[in-house]
Amino acid sequence: MAREATQETFAAAWADGGLVVDVREADEYAAGHVPGARLMPLRTVPVRCDELPADRRVYVICAGGNRSRTAAEWMNSRGIDAYSVAGGTGAWARAGHPITAGHHEHAA
């Protein structure tokens, strides 16, 4: 089972420059994402895990938490210190945290 980070824990890590991986599809990401999040759609995670650092915690986010749990489990099985963000981008936005729209340099 994937480890989960609360919205509060995630917000503190994000404010500190934490690594965020968004596993939604590109159109969902473009519609609105956590600023600085790196796009890595769920279907690409198995072949792209080697792009992630093994020595740094990774916060995995999706719309509501289901895809991020799946991705975090996969990453953890590959030695990556990954946590699924509880409630996903939806909970992040509802809490009044910033959202960025469009494709940005962090998109992969």
N, C-alpha and C positions, 0 to 999 in steps of 0.2 A: 504494500500500500504506500502511496506517495505521501511524503511529508507535506504539511500545509502551513503556510504563513498567513497570519491574520492580516486584515487590511492595515491595522495599526503598525504591525511589525514591518509590513511591506512599505508603508508610507515612510517610515523612518529610514529603511534601507535605501529606498529610492532617493530620498533627500540627501543621503550620504554618497550618492553615486553608484548605487547597486546596479548590477547587470540584470536587465529585464529582457526576456525573450517572449514575444507575442506569437502564439501558435495558431492564430486565426488565419483565415484566408486573406489574400491581398486586398480584396474589396472591403472586407470588414476593417482591416487595419487602416486603410485609406479614409474610411468614414470617421474614424476617431480612435486614437490609441494613447497610451501613457507616453508622455514625452521621453524620448531617448530609447524607447523599446526597439529591439531588433526583431524584425519579422523573420519567422522561421515556421511556415505553415506545418501543421501536425504531420501531414503525409510526408514531409521532407526530413523530419527529425531523425529517423533511423539512419539516414545516410549523411546527415550533417552534424551529428553529435561531436565529431572530431574538431569542429570549428569552435567549440566552447572550451573555456579553460577548466582544467581539473583542479586548480588551486584557488578557485574563487566561487563563492556561492552564486547560484543562478536562480532568479525568481521567474517562474513561468506563469504566463497569464493568457487567458482567453476571454470569451464573453462572460461566462458564468462559473467556470471552474471544472467542467467535465474534461474538456480536451487538455487543459493544463495538467490535470492529475495524470492522464495517460502519458503525456510527454515527460513529466517529471519522473514517473516510474521508469520510463525507458532510459532517461538520462542517468538516474541513480544506478541502474543496472550496468551502465558504462563508466561508472566511477566519477560522475559529475555530482557535485553537491547542489542538487536542485530541490526547490520548494515550489509547490503549486500555490498560487495566490487565491485564497478563499474569496468567493464572490466575483472574481474576475474584474474585467474592465467596467462592467455594469455597476458593481458596488463601488468601485473607485470613483466613477463619475457621480453617482448618487451622493457620495460623501463630500462632493464639492472640490475634488482634486482636479488638477489641470488635465485637459485632453487636447491632443493635437490632431488635426485632420490632414490628409494628403500623404503622399509618399515622400519620405525624407531620407537623408543620407544614411540613417541607421537601418533602413530597409535592406534586406539581403535578397 
